[in-house]
Amino acid sequence: MSTISDQIRAFIQKWKISSTSSLRNRAFNSPPRSEGVKTALARLRQNGEILSSRIGNEVYHFHPIFRRRWNGLKLQPVRRRFHYAQKWGFLHHLEVTELGFKFENAFSDFFVSTNVFSDFVSFAEGTTNGRGRKFCPDISLSYSKGSLSRFIYVEYEKTTKAKARYLERWLAYHKDPKLRACLYITDDPNVEHRLEKLIETYLRASLQRPTFTFGLFNAAKNAEISGETIIRELGRGIKRVAKLNEFLKNKVNPSRTRPNFSDQIFSSDFTELNERVRLTTLSLPSSTSLEVPNGNEKVVNLTRYQGEV
């Protein structure tokens, strides 16, 4: 059986950040007479495997990849650290970590990972648009379907962004065939309402592929993450209340009652989404003179190429 030090090391390696109280609440399996959490943290800190800092009334522990931010935090007076931890995203990331841990406990079929700070966006899980910009969710739920990996993104929204930022992100998402859904979680009803309106407007104006849908979950009404958690699903021709388990499982095994749409990729240029594409039947003569790049003319028989182009 692994020691508590080993288990905390593995936990920090995956989730990147935690607190002493949070780690004490974990159900770590340990052999009899094993070291306690406090002793294990001291050992890991001495070996340089974690970085610790007091923020407010809590001691937080970070993966060493956050050394630059941790150094900046240590330079601040203790009474000011909470402000900077909030400004630099430490507290948001801790909340996301707790959320990711709940998903992992509730849905063992999925591999759950949280994305690290934007400093490390190059290797974080995400979707890149045609201009090379990468959009990384707070949490990625992934599963294998045959030889392919499929993803469901989870975003924890404390505040809403500008409409243009959402549109840019969602247009990148609908071009990504490996992505099946994006679930927004918030504990602010105003944020929830604005997100719903933005999603509905986007769906009416775009050619969103049917294999991708959005989910909305109000964490203020139900803080628990389980298969019975009630969410709202929004998609192309879809607006319904569903259980979280149903929402996620439908992405793994789509219902046979739904049309079997392929992962069709539509134009990502938002200005062209409302244009109609027309096929024109051309009647070509049996013998046509074509101009070729070297300037010479060549007679080609095009009888068998007549039809729609």
N, C-alpha and C positions, 0 to 999 in steps of 0.2 A: 504494500500500500504506500502511495506517495505521501511525503510529508506536507504539512501546511505550507512551508516555504515553496515547495515544488508547485503546489496548486495555485498559490498567489502569483508566482512567477508566470505560469501559463495564463492566468486570468489577465494580468497586466500586458502580457505579450499580445493577446488578442484584442482586448478592449481599450488598452492604452492609458486609461485613467480610472481611478476609483478613490474612495475615501476610507478612512479607518472604520467608521461606523458601518459603511456599506459592506466592507469585507467581513466584519464581525457578524453581519446578518446572513452571510452566505453559509450554506450547509456544507462546509468542507468536511470531507471524510479523512479522518486521521487515526493513526495507530495509537494504542494506549500510551499514556505518558508522553505524548507528543508535545512539541513546543506550542505556545499560544500564538494568536495572530500578532500581538505586539512584538513578541520575540522574533517571529518570522520576518516581520517588516524591518526590524532593526538589522537582521542578518542580510537581507536583500539590499538594504540601503548601504551597509558597510561594503558590500561587494560591488557597488555601483550599478546594480540591476534595476533599481528604482530611484526616483528623485522625489523628495517629500517637501512639503511646505504648508505652514499653517495659514489658512485663509478664514478669517472670522473665527468661529468656534470649532472649526473642523480642520483636520489634517488631511491633505490630499496627496495622492501618490501618482506619479507620472512615469510613463515609459521614457527611457533615456533619449529618444529621438526628439523630445520636447525640451532639450537642455537650454536652447537659446531663449525660449519663452520663460522657462523656469528661472534662468539667471536674471532676466528682466524683472520677474515677479519678486525674487529675493532682494533686489535692490530697493523695493518699495517699503515704506514703513508698514508695520503689521496692520495698523488701522486703515490703511489705504489699499491693502491687497485685494479685498473683496471687490472694490471698484474696478481694479485692473483685471482681475480674473474674469469679471463679467464682460468687460470691454474686449478682452482678447479671446473670448470664446471658451474659456476653461469650464465655466459653469454650464453653458449650453451643451458642451460635449459630454459632461458628466450626466446630464439629464438624458441625452441621447443614448449613452451607454446603458443606463438603467432601463430605458425603453427596449433597447436591443436585447438585453438579458431576459426581459419578459417574453419577447418574441421567441427566443431560443428555447425557453422552458415550455412555451405553449405549443410550438410547432417544430417538433424534432425532425420532420421531413426536410426542412429547409436549412441551408447553411446561412447563418446570420453573421453579417460583418458590419461594423460601423466605419464610416470614412473619417480619416484624420483631418487635421486642420488644412487650410488651403496651401500652406507651405509645402505640403506633400501631395498635392493634387495629381502629380504626374503618375503616381502608381495607385491612386485611389480608384475604386470601382466607379464607373460613370459612363456617360454617353457623349460622344464628340460630334459637333455639327459640321456642316460642310466648310466652315471657315476655320476649323481647327480649335474651336473653343470647347472646353470640356465642362460638362455639367455633372456634378457629383452629389448624390442624395445623402441624407444623414445616415440612412441604414439601407443595406442591400440584402434582400432575401433571394437566394439562388437555389436552383434545383436542376437536375439533369433530366433531359428528355432525349433518350437515345444517346447519340454522341454529342449532342448540343447542350449548352447551358442556357437556361432561361432565367430572367430576373424580374423581381418586383421591387420597386423603389419605395421607400418610406421617408417622408419628410415631416419633421417636427417644426411646425410654424408657430413662432411666438408673435410675429408681426407679419403683415402682408408687404409684398414688394410692389414695384411699379408694374403696370399691366404689360408694358413692352418686355420686361424681364421674364415674365411668365410665358408670354407668347414665344419668345426665342427658345426657351427651355422646352416647351411642349412640342414645338415644331421639330426639334432635335429628337425628342422621344418618339414621335410617330414615324420617324425614318429608321428607328433602331429595331430590327426584327427580333432581337433577343429579349426585348423588354415587353412585358405583358401587362403591367399595371403600375400606377403610381398612387400610393395611399397617403393622404395628408391627414396628420394628427394635430389637433390644436385644443387648447383649453379655454380659448377666448371665443365666445359666440359671435362677436363682430368679425373676427378673422374668418371663422367658419362660413358666415353668411357671404362675405365678399369673395371668398374662394369659390363658393358654389356659383355665384353669379358670373365670375370670370370664366369658369370652366364651361358653363352653359353657353355663354356668348362665343367662346372659342369653338365649341362643338358645332354650333349652328353655322359658323362662318368657314369651317375647314372641312377637309375630306379625311378626317381621322379614320384610320383603319379600324375595322370592327374587332380585331384581336387585341386591341389596347383599350383599357378603361381606367377611369379615375375612381378613387374611394375617398370618402370623408368620414372622419371619426372624431367626435367630441369627447376628449379625455376628461373634461370637467364633469360630464354626466356619468361617465363610467371609467374609472382609473385602471380597471383590470384589463389585461390583455389575455383573451382566451378565444376558443372557437365559437363561443356563444355571444361574443361582443357584437353589438349591432352597429353597422355602418350604413352609409348610403353610397350606392354605386352609380356612376354617371359615365355614359359612353355614347357611341353612335347608335341612336335609337334605343338607348337604355337609361332608365331612371327608376331606381327601385331601392327598397330597404332590404338588406341582406345580412346574414351572419358572417362574421369575419372568416370562419372556417370555410363556408361556402364560397366566399369571394376568392380566397386563396386557392382552394382546391380546384375551382373551375379553370384556373390558369394552368394547373398541372394536367388536369384531365377535362378538357372542354366538353360541355354537355352535347350529347348527340342530337338533341332537339334543336340546337342552333345551327345556322348555315355554316358549312365548313369553308370559311374564307381562308385564302392563302395570305401570306405576309406581303401583301401588295404595298409597294412604296409609292406614295404620291409626291407631287412637287412640294418642296419645302419653301418655295417662294410664296409668301403670304399674299403678295399682290396678284398672283396668278391663280389663286385657289377658286375664284368664282368664274374663271374663263371656261368656255366649252370647247372641247376638242372635236373637230369634225373630220370624218374620213371622206375623201373625195375620190370618186371613181374616174380614172383617166382612161380615155380610149387612145391607145398608141398605134401609130401606123406600123405596118408589118416591117418596114425598112426605114430606119431613122439614121441621119447623119449626126454623130456626136463629136464634140470638141474634146480632145484629150490633152493632158498637160503639156506634151512636147510640141503642140501646135499643129500636129498632123490631123487629118480627118480620117475616120474609120467608119465603114458601113457595117452596122450590126443588125442581125435579124432579131427583133424583139417580139415576135408573134407570141411566143410562149410566156412572155412576161406581162401580157395584158391583164388588167384586173385592178383591184384596189391597192393603193399605196398610202 
